[in-house]
Amino acid sequence: RRQRQMCIRDRVSTQSTGHPVSSESKQMLRRSILQASRPRVVPTRHFSSNSLLKLGRLNHVAIAVPDLPAAVSLYRDVLGAQPQPEHGVTTVFVALENTKIELLHPLGENSPIANFLKKKTSGGVHHICIEVDDINAAVEEVKQKGIKLIDPKPKIGAHGKPVVFVHPNSMNGVLVEFEQK
């Protein structure tokens, strides 16, 4: 950054207009050069518009936690979120304005969450959930694209809707859940 600022200063100070350059003009020129040199972010789509997936909004981000009461307290008391208990003591949904956070705590030693917490003892992001229009069409499309599912047969998830999980090896190390709208 410092090198880029020096380069811009050199360019501005060497402008030959035949007239003295005011400090205001130099500032305007510096800003325009900085703005022009910023990288532009171009959104990409991995599925075509005629994709059967019809991806919807991000439904929730699931976080495995070793201490559920402490996590609920953190999200409620520190972050001001409103926990929505569901599925007994193992899952708590924290409602946000545009999505939810799902706090997960293992029910027993054989739980997939228990295995996750053995590897990551302080917890962490377990999966993300994205809504789809038609879960069965989504399953067929990802299978056709060579994407591996944990189990291709939809199961009823925490919201009472059909869900499937895409294997992390097919999604750059992220466990992705598709949930029918």
Disulfide bonds with the S-S distance in Angstrom:
none
